[in-house]
Amino acid sequence: MHDVLVIGGGNAALCAALTAREGGASVLLLEASPREWRGGNSQHTRNLRCMHDAPQDVLVDAYPEEEFWQDLLKVTAGKTNEHLARLVIRTTSTCRGWMRKHGVNFQPPLSGALHVARTNAFFMGGGKALVNAYYRSAEALGVEIRYNAPVDRLEIENGEFVAAWIGDERITARACVLAAGGFESNRDWLREAWGQNERGEWPSDNFLIRGTRFNQGVLLRHMIEDHKADQIGDPTQAHMVAIDARAPLYDGGICTRIDCVSLGVVVNRDAERFYDEGEDFWPKRYAIWGRLVAKQPGQIAYSITDSKAIGRFMPPVFPGQTANTLEELAGKLGLDKDTFLKTLNDYNQSCRVGTFDHTTLDDCHTEGIEPAKTHWALPIDKPPFYGYALKPGITFTYLGLHTDDTAAVRFNGQPSRNLFVAGEMMAGNVLGQGYTAGVGMSIGTTFGLIAGTQAAKSVATAAAH
């Protein structure tokens, strides 16, 4: 029998496995995917949001705790546990040394991401390199790893973990960490959560999954429905981004993002604008756009820019539609030309251009138009014109298990002695809604480290008795 069983194979699971091993426990990690797809959504990440009071290696200036907290408070609209959020924030100021010890390297941000040079530390080689480094370290430390090992149910007695089941195989351990992801790849559960809209559409049928196909939410549902574990969060809330409508159904990752939203306008299928494109800096606001597009007819929208925007955003993987006139662009996008031209002309005429600066909340704004564009409002008048079709891209869901600063799973308010949770399965404690770049890895790393440490401690405490 192993001391600690870790269920999951992404960043949070690996942090838990490594810290449990460092705590003296024998560890078995079960990853549902085959080896070549290991790492869950973490393989698609690229950075970690970090608090720092002064410049540090790859991070410029300072990003103090209070500013990080205010950023999180703003994007979540207060739907967050301040104690746990601040725990995450403080951990990010010290965890990079531990990460380096396990083979993770950092690099300065590339030119297209300079606006997060102050707040986010980028992984050399991205999330795939981070995941591979952690697996190498885990193997070297003697963590036993099994792939193609999807756990479908748990044995729990009086709030304590007893065993996990993979089909007919029963696996016992003295403690367990659940880090098996959300339910974003479970099409049926998404349909159930989102339901039908007033147009008779099933919005989730048009969602693309930015990450792994293996996050089916099997254990999350099992814990909530069968074991009545305390839960937190809204099943429709998720990290959702407006991504290229041509992206694959699964595993499109970061490269499917369309980053020019704040530099132009976004229209829906009816060729009408529906939200302020210049509300705030892109790293703070990009993750609201998936949800906004999900509420539009047909769950599709179009980001429209002109040649003035080129060079000011990370270019998409696929080229957009280009045209020398707005009328031609409407035709290529399949939008009603008269409505499209009215929308663009109304917008252009409402622009009050001051000093354009995409690195600050500038004074270029609209007047007399709804919705307003509060920053970076430049007329779209310099051909060629560009159009990108957008669909909602779901990254991870926020419905999860309620926990505390020990990462313990709770039953009727009582923390379990030997069952812990980390990563997407508990991110809803910190993220009730909204998102800001890199904070998912901050949460997964923090609670992975806590869960692994606490699991090892629970084993040692039980042995002492």
Sine and cosine of phi, psi and omega as CSV:
sin_phi,cos_phi,sin_psi,cos_psi,sin_omega,cos_omega
0.00,0.00,0.72,-0.70,0.07,-1.00
-0.99,0.16,0.40,-0.92,0.07,-1.00
-0.94,0.33,-0.77,0.64,-0.10,-1.00
-0.81,-0.59,0.78,-0.63,0.11,-0.99
-0.97,-0.24,0.80,-0.60,0.07,-1.00
-0.93,-0.37,0.83,-0.55,-0.02,-1.00
-0.96,-0.29,0.93,-0.37,-0.08,-1.00
0.73,-0.68,0.27,-0.96,-0.06,-1.00
-0.64,-0.77,0.28,0.96,0.02,-1.00
-0.99,-0.13,-0.29,-0.96,-0.07,-1.00
-0.82,0.57,-0.76,0.65,-0.05,-1.00
-0.89,0.45,-0.69,0.72,0.01,-1.00
-0.88,0.47,-0.67,0.74,-0.04,-1.00
-0.93,0.36,-0.64,0.77,0.07,-1.00
-0.88,0.48,-0.63,0.78,0.02,-1.00
-0.92,0.39,-0.70,0.72,-0.01,-1.00
-0.89,0.46,-0.68,0.73,-0.03,-1.00
-0.92,0.39,-0.70,0.71,-0.03,-1.00
-0.95,0.31,-0.57,0.82,0.07,-1.00
-0.89,0.45,-0.65,0.76,0.02,-1.00
-0.92,0.40,-0.67,0.74,0.04,-1.00
-0.90,0.44,-0.44,0.90,0.03,-1.00
-0.99,0.13,0.10,1.00,0.09,-1.00
1.00,-0.09,0.06,1.00,-0.03,-1.00
-1.00,0.03,0.51,-0.86,0.20,-0.98
-0.99,0.14,0.65,-0.76,-0.19,-0.98
-0.75,-0.66,0.70,-0.71,0.16,-0.99
-0.88,-0.48,0.80,-0.60,0.04,-1.00
-0.93,-0.36,0.77,-0.64,0.00,-1.00
-0.93,-0.36,0.90,-0.45,0.01,-1.00
-0.94,-0.35,0.81,-0.59,-0.08,-1.00
-0.91,0.41,-0.51,0.86,-0.12,-0.99
-1.00,0.08,0.26,-0.96,0.20,-0.98
-0.91,0.41,0.29,-0.96,-0.07,-1.00
-0.82,0.57,-0.65,0.76,-0.09,-1.00
-0.93,0.36,-0.30,0.96,0.04,-1.00
-0.94,-0.35,0.27,0.96,-0.07,-1.00
-0.89,0.45,0.41,-0.91,0.10,-0.99
0.95,-0.30,-0.08,1.00,0.04,-1.00
0.81,0.59,-0.58,-0.81,0.00,-1.00
-0.95,0.32,-0.32,0.95,-0.05,-1.00
-0.88,0.48,-0.47,0.88,-0.01,-1.00
-0.91,0.41,-0.31,0.95,-0.02,-1.00
-0.99,-0.15,-0.01,1.00,-0.04,-1.00
-0.99,0.15,0.14,-0.99,0.08,-1.00
-0.58,-0.82,-0.14,0.99,-0.01,-1.00
-0.37,-0.93,0.16,-0.99,-0.04,-1.00
-0.78,-0.62,0.80,-0.60,0.07,-1.00
-0.97,0.25,0.80,-0.60,-0.16,-0.99
-0.78,-0.62,0.76,-0.65,0.21,-0.98
-0.97,0.24,0.65,-0.76,0.14,-0.99
-0.36,-0.93,0.66,-0.75,-0.07,-1.00
-1.00,0.00,-0.10,0.99,0.02,-1.00
-0.39,-0.92,0.25,-0.97,0.02,-1.00
-0.81,0.58,0.64,-0.77,0.03,-1.00
-0.66,-0.75,0.74,-0.68,0.04,-1.00
0.39,0.92,-1.00,-0.08,-0.10,-1.00
-1.00,-0.01,0.01,1.00,-0.06,-1.00
-0.94,-0.34,0.75,-0.66,-0.02,-1.00
-1.00,-0.08,0.32,-0.95,0.07,-1.00
0.80,0.59,-0.66,-0.75,0.01,-1.00
-0.66,-0.75,0.48,-0.88,0.08,-1.00
-0.65,-0.76,0.99,0.13,-0.14,-0.99
-0.95,0.32,0.24,-0.97,-0.06,-1.00
-0.81,0.59,-0.70,0.71,-0.10,-0.99
-0.91,0.41,-0.61,0.79,0.01,-1.00
-0.93,0.37,-0.68,0.74,0.07,-1.00
-0.84,0.54,-0.73,0.68,-0.02,-1.00
-0.88,0.47,-0.69,0.73,0.00,-1.00
-0.91,0.42,-0.61,0.79,0.06,-1.00
-0.88,0.47,-0.69,0.72,0.00,-1.00
-0.93,0.38,-0.66,0.75,0.00,-1.00
-0.88,0.48,-0.64,0.77,-0.04,-1.00
-0.92,0.38,-0.75,0.66,-0.08,-1.00
-0.95,0.33,-0.48,0.88,0.00,-1.00
-1.00,0.02,-0.09,1.00,-0.06,-1.00
0.80,0.60,0.60,0.80,0.05,-1.00
1.00,0.10,-0.07,1.00,0.01,-1.00
-1.00,0.10,0.96,0.27,-0.02,-1.00
-0.37,-0.93,0.42,-0.91,0.08,-1.00
-1.00,-0.05,0.94,-0.34,-0.12,-0.99
-0.87,0.50,-0.64,0.76,-0.01,-1.00
-0.87,0.49,-0.74,0.67,-0.01,-1.00
-0.95,0.32,-0.60,0.80,0.02,-1.00
-0.88,0.47,-0.71,0.70,0.01,-1.00
-0.92,0.39,-0.52,0.85,0.09,-1.00
-0.88,0.48,-0.70,0.71,0.05,-1.00
-0.88,0.47,-0.74,0.67,-0.05,-1.00
-0.85,0.52,-0.73,0.68,-0.04,-1.00
-0.92,0.39,-0.59,0.81,0.00,-1.00
-0.89,0.45,-0.57,0.82,-0.04,-1.00
-0.92,0.39,-0.27,0.96,0.01,-1.00
-0.99,0.16,-0.25,0.97,-0.09,-1.00
-0.81,-0.58,-0.15,0.99,-0.17,-0.98
-0.99,0.16,-0.27,0.96,-0.13,-0.99
-0.93,0.37,-0.49,0.87,0.09,-1.00
-0.89,0.46,-0.69,0.72,0.04,-1.00
-0.89,0.45,-0.67,0.74,0.00,-1.00
-0.88,0.47,-0.69,0.72,0.02,-1.00
-0.88,0.47,-0.63,0.78,0.00,-1.00
-0.86,0.52,-0.49,0.87,0.00,-1.00
-0.99,-0.17,0.32,0.95,0.20,-0.98
0.99,-0.13,0.07,1.00,0.02,-1.00
-0.99,0.12,0.77,-0.64,0.06,-1.00
-0.93,-0.36,0.48,-0.88,-0.01,-1.00
-0.89,-0.46,0.39,-0.92,0.00,-1.00
-0.65,-0.76,0.41,-0.91,0.11,-0.99
-0.90,0.43,0.50,-0.87,-0.01,-1.00
-0.91,0.42,0.53,-0.85,0.04,-1.00
-0.96,0.27,0.24,-0.97,-0.16,-0.99
-0.83,0.55,-0.58,0.81,-0.03,-1.00
-0.96,0.30,-0.09,1.00,-0.04,-1.00
-0.79,-0.61,0.42,0.91,-0.07,-1.00
-0.89,0.45,-0.43,0.90,-0.01,-1.00
-0.93,0.37,-0.17,0.98,0.09,-1.00
-0.92,-0.39,0.25,0.97,0.01,-1.00
-0.89,0.46,-0.42,0.91,-0.03,-1.00
-1.00,0.06,-0.47,0.88,-0.16,-0.99
-0.95,-0.32,-0.39,0.92,-0.17,-0.99
-0.79,-0.61,0.71,-0.70,0.09,-1.00
-0.99,-0.13,0.83,-0.56,-0.08,-1.00
-1.00,-0.04,0.65,-0.76,0.02,-1.00
-0.99,0.15,0.75,-0.66,0.12,-0.99
-0.90,0.43,0.87,-0.49,-0.04,-1.00
1.00,0.07,0.04,1.00,0.06,-1.00
0.96,0.29,-0.18,-0.98,-0.07,-1.00
-0.90,0.43,-0.51,0.86,0.02,-1.00
-0.89,0.46,-0.67,0.74,0.02,-1.00
-0.92,0.39,-0.62,0.78,0.04,-1.00
-0.89,0.46,-0.75,0.66,0.00,-1.00
-0.86,0.51,-0.72,0.69,-0.01,-1.00
-0.89,0.46,-0.63,0.77,0.02,-1.00
-0.89,0.46,-0.70,0.72,0.00,-1.00
-0.91,0.41,-0.64,0.77,0.03,-1.00
-0.90,0.44,-0.67,0.75,0.04,-1.00
-0.87,0.49,-0.70,0.71,-0.01,-1.00
-0.90,0.43,-0.67,0.74,0.01,-1.00
-0.88,0.48,-0.70,0.71,0.02,-1.00
-0.89,0.47,-0.67,0.75,-0.01,-1.00
-0.90,0.43,-0.52,0.86,-0.01,-1.00
-1.00,0.08,-0.10,1.00,0.04,-1.00
1.00,-0.08,0.25,0.97,0.13,-0.99
-0.94,0.34,0.78,-0.63,0.04,-1.00
-0.99,0.10,0.74,-0.67,-0.08,-1.00
-0.84,-0.55,0.73,-0.68,0.09,-1.00
-0.82,-0.57,0.76,-0.65,0.06,-1.00
-0.98,-0.18,0.15,-0.99,-0.04,-1.00
0.78,0.62,0.67,0.74,-0.11,-0.99
-0.80,-0.60,0.93,0.37,-0.03,-1.00
-0.98,0.20,0.91,-0.42,0.04,-1.00
-0.97,0.23,0.77,-0.64,-0.04,-1.00
-0.94,-0.34,-0.23,0.97,0.05,-1.00
-0.30,-0.95,0.30,-0.95,0.00,-1.00
-0.82,-0.57,0.48,-0.88,0.20,-0.98
-0.99,-0.16,0.84,-0.55,0.02,-1.00
-0.73,-0.69,0.76,-0.65,0.02,-1.00
-0.82,-0.57,0.83,-0.56,0.01,-1.00
0.77,0.63,0.67,0.74,0.04,-1.00
0.98,0.22,0.13,0.99,0.00,-1.00
-0.90,-0.44,0.65,-0.76,0.02,-1.00
-0.94,0.35,0.69,-0.73,0.04,-1.00
-0.89,-0.46,-0.78,0.63,-0.08,-1.00
-0.36,-0.93,0.33,-0.94,0.11,-0.99
-0.88,-0.48,0.47,-0.88,-0.01,-1.00
-0.86,-0.52,0.74,-0.67,0.20,-0.98
-0.92,-0.40,0.99,-0.13,-0.11,-0.99
0.89,0.46,-0.88,-0.48,-0.01,-1.00
-1.00,-0.08,0.01,1.00,-0.04,-1.00
-1.00,-0.03,0.79,-0.62,0.00,-1.00
-0.97,-0.24,0.78,-0.62,-0.04,-1.00
-0.84,-0.55,0.88,-0.48,-0.01,-1.00
-0.99,-0.16,0.39,-0.92,0.08,-1.00
-0.32,-0.95,0.31,-0.95,-0.04,-1.00
-0.99,0.15,-0.36,0.93,0.05,-1.00
-0.45,-0.90,0.32,-0.95,-0.06,-1.00
-0.59,-0.81,0.61,-0.79,0.12,-0.99
-0.89,-0.46,0.82,-0.57,0.06,-1.00
-1.00,-0.06,0.88,-0.48,0.02,-1.00
-0.55,-0.84,0.78,0.63,-0.15,-0.99
-0.98,-0.17,0.25,0.97,0.12,-0.99
1.00,0.09,0.08,-1.00,0.01,-1.00
-1.00,0.05,-0.42,-0.91,-0.06,-1.00
-0.88,-0.48,0.40,0.92,-0.13,-0.99
-0.90,0.43,-0.33,0.94,0.01,-1.00
-1.00,-0.06,0.00,1.00,-0.03,-1.00
-1.00,-0.05,0.99,-0.12,-0.11,-0.99
-0.87,0.48,-0.60,0.80,-0.01,-1.00
-0.92,0.40,-0.67,0.75,-0.02,-1.00
-0.93,0.36,-0.62,0.78,0.06,-1.00
-0.87,0.49,-0.67,0.74,0.01,-1.00
-0.88,0.47,-0.69,0.73,0.01,-1.00
-0.89,0.45,-0.67,0.74,-0.05,-1.00
-0.94,0.33,-0.69,0.72,-0.11,-0.99
-1.00,0.06,-0.45,0.89,0.03,-1.00
0.88,0.47,-0.37,-0.93,0.01,-1.00
-0.98,-0.20,0.57,-0.83,0.07,-1.00
-1.00,-0.07,-0.04,-1.00,-0.08,-1.00
-0.92,0.38,-0.26,0.97,0.04,-1.00
-1.00,-0.03,0.06,1.00,-0.01,-1.00
0.99,0.17,0.17,0.99,0.02,-1.00
-1.00,0.02,0.41,-0.91,0.17,-0.99
-0.97,-0.25,1.00,-0.05,-0.14,-0.99
-0.79,0.61,-0.66,0.76,-0.11,-0.99
-0.91,0.41,-0.32,0.95,0.04,-1.00
-0.89,0.45,-0.34,0.94,0.00,-1.00
-0.98,-0.21,0.14,0.99,0.04,-1.00
-0.97,0.23,0.61,-0.80,0.19,-0.98
-0.97,-0.25,0.55,-0.84,-0.06,-1.00
-0.98,-0.18,0.92,-0.39,-0.07,-1.00
-0.93,0.37,-0.43,0.90,-0.11,-0.99
-0.91,-0.42,-0.55,-0.83,-0.17,-0.99
-0.93,0.37,0.53,-0.85,0.09,-1.00
-0.99,0.16,-0.11,0.99,-0.12,-0.99
-1.00,0.01,-0.10,1.00,0.02,-1.00
-1.00,0.06,0.99,0.15,-0.07,-1.00
-1.00,-0.06,-0.14,0.99,0.03,-1.00
0.95,0.30,0.34,0.94,-0.07,-1.00
-0.86,0.51,-0.76,0.65,-0.04,-1.00
-0.96,0.29,-0.54,0.84,0.03,-1.00
-0.87,0.49,-0.75,0.66,0.01,-1.00
-0.90,0.43,-0.67,0.75,0.01,-1.00
-0.86,0.51,-0.69,0.72,-0.01,-1.00
-0.92,0.40,-0.66,0.75,-0.05,-1.00
-0.96,0.28,-0.72,0.69,-0.13,-0.99
-1.00,0.06,-0.68,0.73,-0.09,-1.00
-1.00,0.02,-0.57,0.82,-0.04,-1.00
-0.96,-0.29,-0.02,1.00,0.07,-1.00
0.81,0.58,0.61,0.79,0.09,-1.00
-0.91,0.41,0.52,-0.86,0.01,-1.00
-0.90,0.43,0.71,-0.70,-0.05,-1.00
-0.88,-0.47,0.26,-0.97,0.04,-1.00
-0.54,-0.84,0.55,-0.84,0.12,-0.99
0.97,-0.23,0.27,-0.96,-0.02,-1.00
-0.97,-0.23,0.80,-0.60,-0.07,-1.00
-0.90,0.43,-0.26,0.97,0.04,-1.00
-1.00,-0.03,-0.14,0.99,0.01,-1.00
-1.00,0.08,0.68,-0.73,-0.06,-1.00
-0.29,-0.96,0.26,-0.96,0.19,-0.98
-0.98,0.21,0.97,-0.25,-0.07,-1.00
-0.80,-0.60,0.76,-0.65,-0.07,-1.00
-0.85,-0.53,0.54,-0.84,0.15,-0.99
-0.98,0.19,0.90,-0.44,-0.07,-1.00
-0.86,-0.50,0.17,-0.99,0.00,-1.00
-0.84,0.54,0.80,-0.60,-0.05,-1.00
-0.89,0.45,-0.26,0.96,0.01,-1.00
-1.00,-0.04,0.08,1.00,-0.01,-1.00
-0.91,0.42,0.42,-0.91,0.04,-1.00
-0.93,0.37,0.30,-0.95,-0.03,-1.00
-0.89,0.46,-0.60,0.80,0.01,-1.00
-0.77,-0.64,0.42,-0.91,0.21,-0.98
0.87,0.49,0.45,0.89,0.10,-0.99
-0.93,0.37,-0.55,0.84,0.08,-1.00
0.93,0.38,-0.35,-0.94,-0.15,-0.99
-0.91,0.42,-0.50,0.87,-0.15,-0.99
-0.96,0.27,-0.11,0.99,0.01,-1.00
-1.00,0.01,-0.05,1.00,-0.01,-1.00
-0.93,0.37,0.55,-0.84,0.13,-0.99
-0.94,-0.35,0.93,-0.37,-0.18,-0.98
-0.98,-0.18,0.20,0.98,-0.07,-1.00
-0.99,-0.14,0.14,0.99,-0.07,-1.00
-0.80,0.60,-0.72,0.69,-0.09,-1.00
-0.96,0.28,-0.16,0.99,-0.03,-1.00
-0.99,-0.15,0.04,1.00,0.00,-1.00
-0.50,-0.86,-0.61,-0.79,0.09,-1.00
-0.80,-0.59,0.35,-0.94,0.07,-1.00
-0.85,-0.53,0.78,-0.63,0.04,-1.00
-0.87,-0.50,0.42,-0.91,0.04,-1.00
-1.00,-0.03,-0.16,-0.99,-0.04,-1.00
-0.87,0.49,-0.43,0.90,0.02,-1.00
-1.00,0.02,0.15,0.99,0.03,-1.00
0.92,0.40,0.48,0.88,0.00,-1.00
-0.89,-0.46,0.60,-0.80,0.10,-1.00
-0.95,0.31,0.42,-0.91,-0.05,-1.00
-0.61,-0.79,-0.01,1.00,0.00,-1.00
-0.29,-0.96,0.38,-0.92,0.01,-1.00
-0.94,0.33,0.95,-0.32,-0.04,-1.00
-0.96,0.29,-0.34,0.94,-0.07,-1.00
-0.94,-0.35,0.55,0.84,-0.10,-0.99
-0.90,0.44,-0.67,0.74,-0.04,-1.00
-0.32,-0.95,0.06,-1.00,0.00,-1.00
-0.85,0.53,0.57,-0.82,-0.09,-1.00
-0.84,0.54,-0.69,0.72,0.00,-1.00
-0.86,0.50,-0.40,0.91,0.02,-1.00
-1.00,0.00,-0.41,0.91,-0.16,-0.99
-0.90,-0.44,-0.17,0.99,-0.09,-1.00
-0.86,0.50,-0.52,0.85,-0.10,-0.99
-0.99,0.13,0.04,1.00,0.14,-0.99
-1.00,0.02,-0.30,0.95,-0.18,-0.98
-0.96,0.28,-0.45,0.89,0.07,-1.00
-0.88,0.47,-0.70,0.72,0.00,-1.00
-0.92,0.38,-0.63,0.78,0.03,-1.00
-0.88,0.47,-0.70,0.72,0.01,-1.00
-0.92,0.39,-0.58,0.81,0.01,-1.00
-0.87,0.49,-0.42,0.91,-0.02,-1.00
-1.00,-0.03,-0.03,1.00,0.00,-1.00
-1.00,0.02,0.34,-0.94,0.03,-1.00
-0.84,0.54,0.77,-0.64,0.02,-1.00
0.95,0.33,0.07,1.00,0.01,-1.00
0.80,0.60,0.71,0.71,0.01,-1.00
-0.64,-0.77,0.52,-0.85,0.06,-1.00
-0.52,-0.86,0.11,-0.99,-0.08,-1.00
-0.68,-0.73,0.82,-0.57,0.06,-1.00
-1.00,-0.01,0.83,-0.55,-0.11,-0.99
-0.90,-0.43,0.81,-0.59,0.07,-1.00
-0.67,-0.74,0.10,-1.00,0.11,-0.99
-0.83,-0.56,-0.13,-0.99,-0.14,-0.99
-0.93,0.36,-0.27,0.96,0.06,-1.00
-0.91,0.42,-0.43,0.90,-0.05,-1.00
-0.99,0.16,-0.35,0.94,-0.09,-1.00
-0.89,0.46,0.72,-0.69,-0.03,-1.00
1.00,-0.04,-0.13,0.99,-0.02,-1.00
-0.97,-0.24,0.02,1.00,0.04,-1.00
-0.57,-0.82,0.33,-0.94,0.03,-1.00
-0.91,0.42,0.87,-0.49,-0.05,-1.00
-0.91,0.42,0.64,-0.76,0.01,-1.00
-0.93,0.38,0.31,-0.95,0.02,-1.00
-0.90,0.43,-0.69,0.72,-0.01,-1.00
-0.99,-0.16,0.69,-0.72,0.06,-1.00
-0.91,0.41,0.55,-0.83,0.04,-1.00
-0.99,0.13,0.00,-1.00,0.14,-0.99
-0.95,0.30,0.69,-0.72,0.04,-1.00
-0.85,-0.53,0.50,-0.87,-0.01,-1.00
-0.40,-0.92,0.42,-0.91,0.01,-1.00
-1.00,0.01,-0.22,0.97,0.10,-1.00
-0.72,-0.70,0.40,-0.92,0.04,-1.00
-0.91,0.40,-0.56,0.83,0.03,-1.00
-0.89,0.45,-0.68,0.73,0.03,-1.00
-0.90,0.43,-0.64,0.77,0.00,-1.00
-0.89,0.45,-0.68,0.73,0.04,-1.00
-0.84,0.54,-0.68,0.73,0.01,-1.00
-0.88,0.47,-0.69,0.72,-0.02,-1.00
-0.92,0.40,-0.51,0.86,-0.01,-1.00
-1.00,0.01,-0.11,0.99,0.01,-1.00
0.96,0.27,0.49,0.87,-0.03,-1.00
-0.97,-0.23,0.47,-0.88,0.04,-1.00
-0.88,0.48,0.86,-0.51,-0.16,-0.99
-0.91,0.41,-0.69,0.73,-0.05,-1.00
-0.89,0.45,-0.72,0.70,0.01,-1.00
-0.91,0.42,-0.69,0.73,-0.01,-1.00
-0.86,0.51,-0.74,0.67,-0.01,-1.00
-0.90,0.43,-0.62,0.78,0.05,-1.00
-0.90,0.43,-0.71,0.70,0.01,-1.00
-0.85,0.53,-0.74,0.67,-0.04,-1.00
-0.94,0.34,-0.64,0.77,0.01,-1.00
-0.91,0.40,-0.68,0.73,0.04,-1.00
-0.87,0.50,-0.69,0.72,0.02,-1.00
-0.89,0.46,-0.77,0.64,-0.04,-1.00
-0.84,0.55,-0.66,0.75,-0.05,-1.00
-0.95,0.30,-0.38,0.93,-0.02,-1.00
-1.00,0.07,-0.18,0.98,-0.07,-1.00
-0.93,0.37,0.76,-0.65,0.12,-0.99
-0.92,-0.40,0.99,-0.11,-0.16,-0.99
-1.00,0.09,0.84,-0.54,0.10,-0.99
-0.95,-0.32,-0.87,-0.50,0.04,-1.00
-0.98,-0.22,0.97,-0.24,-0.04,-1.00
-0.95,0.32,0.77,-0.63,0.06,-1.00
-0.42,-0.91,0.97,-0.26,-0.08,-1.00
-0.96,0.29,-0.12,0.99,0.02,-1.00
-1.00,-0.01,-0.10,1.00,0.04,-1.00
-0.75,-0.67,0.22,-0.98,0.14,-0.99
-0.98,0.20,1.00,0.07,-0.19,-0.98
-0.97,0.24,-0.08,-1.00,-0.07,-1.00
-0.98,-0.21,0.22,0.98,0.05,-1.00
-0.99,0.13,0.92,-0.38,-0.13,-0.99
-0.58,-0.82,0.12,-0.99,0.06,-1.00
-0.97,-0.24,0.35,-0.94,0.12,-0.99
-0.70,-0.71,0.64,-0.77,0.11,-0.99
0.96,0.27,0.44,0.90,0.00,-1.00
-0.63,-0.78,0.56,-0.83,0.06,-1.00
-0.83,-0.55,0.74,-0.67,-0.13,0.99
-0.95,0.33,0.47,-0.88,0.06,-1.00
-0.95,0.31,0.33,-0.94,0.25,-0.97
-0.89,-0.46,0.90,-0.43,-0.24,-0.97
-1.00,0.04,-0.33,0.94,0.05,-1.00
-0.59,-0.81,0.37,-0.93,0.13,-0.99
0.86,0.51,0.51,0.86,-0.03,-1.00
-1.00,0.06,0.98,-0.18,0.10,-1.00
-0.91,-0.42,0.61,-0.79,0.08,-1.00
-0.84,0.54,0.61,-0.79,0.07,-1.00
-1.00,-0.06,1.00,-0.03,-0.18,-0.98
-0.60,-0.80,0.07,1.00,-0.06,-1.00
-0.91,-0.42,0.97,-0.23,-0.02,-1.00
-0.93,0.37,0.34,-0.94,0.00,1.00
-0.96,0.29,0.39,-0.92,0.02,-1.00
-0.98,-0.19,0.49,-0.87,-0.08,-1.00
-0.80,-0.60,0.62,-0.79,0.06,-1.00
-0.69,-0.72,0.74,-0.68,0.01,-1.00
-0.83,-0.56,0.83,-0.56,0.07,-1.00
-0.97,0.25,0.68,-0.73,-0.07,-1.00
-0.86,-0.51,0.62,-0.78,0.17,-0.99
-0.78,-0.63,0.33,-0.94,0.06,-1.00
-0.94,0.35,0.79,-0.61,0.08,-1.00
-0.93,-0.37,0.92,-0.40,-0.07,-1.00
-1.00,-0.04,0.76,-0.65,-0.04,-1.00
-0.99,-0.14,-0.87,0.50,0.12,-0.99
-0.45,-0.89,0.45,-0.89,-0.06,-1.00
-1.00,0.01,0.41,-0.91,-0.08,-1.00
-0.97,-0.23,-0.17,0.99,0.10,-0.99
-0.90,0.43,0.78,-0.63,-0.05,-1.00
-0.40,-0.92,-0.22,-0.98,0.00,-1.00
-1.00,-0.08,0.71,-0.70,0.01,-1.00
-0.94,0.35,0.72,-0.69,0.01,-1.00
-0.61,-0.79,-0.06,-1.00,0.00,-1.00
-0.73,-0.68,-0.26,-0.97,-0.08,-1.00
-0.97,0.24,0.04,1.00,0.14,-0.99
-0.98,-0.20,-0.02,1.00,-0.03,-1.00
0.92,0.40,0.26,0.96,-0.01,-1.00
-0.96,0.29,0.64,-0.77,0.19,-0.98
-0.94,0.34,0.60,-0.80,-0.07,-1.00
-0.90,-0.44,0.62,-0.78,0.09,-1.00
-0.81,-0.58,0.88,-0.47,-0.06,-1.00
0.78,0.62,0.65,0.76,0.05,-1.00
0.99,0.11,-0.14,0.99,-0.03,-1.00
-0.99,-0.12,0.82,-0.58,0.02,-1.00
-0.95,0.33,0.66,-0.75,0.05,-1.00
-0.93,0.38,0.53,-0.85,0.04,-1.00
-0.96,0.27,-0.53,0.85,-0.18,-0.98
-0.65,-0.76,0.28,0.96,0.01,-1.00
-0.82,-0.57,0.84,-0.55,-0.14,-0.99
-0.79,-0.61,0.27,-0.96,-0.07,-1.00
-0.64,-0.77,0.56,-0.83,-0.01,-1.00
-0.49,-0.87,0.32,-0.95,0.10,-0.99
0.97,0.23,-0.53,-0.85,-0.07,-1.00
-0.84,0.54,-0.48,0.88,-0.06,-1.00
-0.93,0.38,-0.20,0.98,0.03,-1.00
-0.70,-0.72,0.12,0.99,-0.09,-1.00
-0.87,0.50,-0.44,0.90,0.01,-1.00
-0.89,0.46,-0.28,0.96,0.11,-0.99
-0.91,0.42,-0.52,0.86,-0.02,-1.00
-0.97,-0.23,-0.58,0.81,-0.03,-1.00
-0.93,-0.37,1.00,-0.08,0.07,-1.00
-0.98,0.19,-0.49,0.87,0.11,-0.99
-0.29,-0.96,0.18,-0.98,0.08,-1.00
0.94,0.33,-0.02,-1.00,-0.05,-1.00
-0.22,-0.98,0.43,-0.90,0.18,-0.98
-0.67,-0.74,0.62,-0.78,-0.22,-0.98
-0.77,0.64,0.75,-0.66,0.12,-0.99
1.00,0.07,-0.09,1.00,-0.10,-0.99
-0.98,0.21,-0.39,0.92,0.07,-1.00
-0.88,0.48,-0.67,0.74,0.04,-1.00
-0.94,0.34,-0.51,0.86,0.06,-1.00
-0.89,0.45,-0.71,0.71,-0.01,-1.00
-0.93,0.38,-0.73,0.68,-0.03,-1.00
-0.88,0.47,-0.66,0.75,0.00,-1.00
-0.91,0.41,-0.76,0.65,-0.03,-1.00
-0.85,0.52,-0.80,0.60,-0.08,-1.00
-0.98,0.21,-0.39,0.92,0.17,-0.99
-0.90,0.44,-0.73,0.69,0.02,-1.00
-0.89,0.46,-0.69,0.73,-0.01,-1.00
-0.91,0.41,-0.74,0.68,-0.07,-1.00
-0.88,0.48,-0.69,0.72,0.01,-1.00
-0.90,0.44,-0.68,0.73,0.01,-1.00
-0.89,0.45,-0.72,0.70,-0.03,-1.00
-0.93,0.37,-0.59,0.81,0.04,-1.00
-0.89,0.46,-0.71,0.70,0.03,-1.00
-0.89,0.46,-0.65,0.76,0.01,-1.00
-0.90,0.44,-0.65,0.76,-0.03,-1.00
-0.90,0.44,-0.58,0.82,0.05,-1.00
-0.92,0.39,-0.71,0.71,-0.01,-1.00
-0.91,0.42,-0.64,0.77,0.01,-1.00
-0.91,0.42,-0.68,0.73,0.01,-1.00
-0.90,0.44,-0.62,0.78,-0.01,-1.00
-0.92,0.40,-0.58,0.81,-0.02,-1.00
-0.93,0.38,-0.43,0.90,0.02,-1.00
-1.00,-0.02,0.00,0.00,0.00,0.00
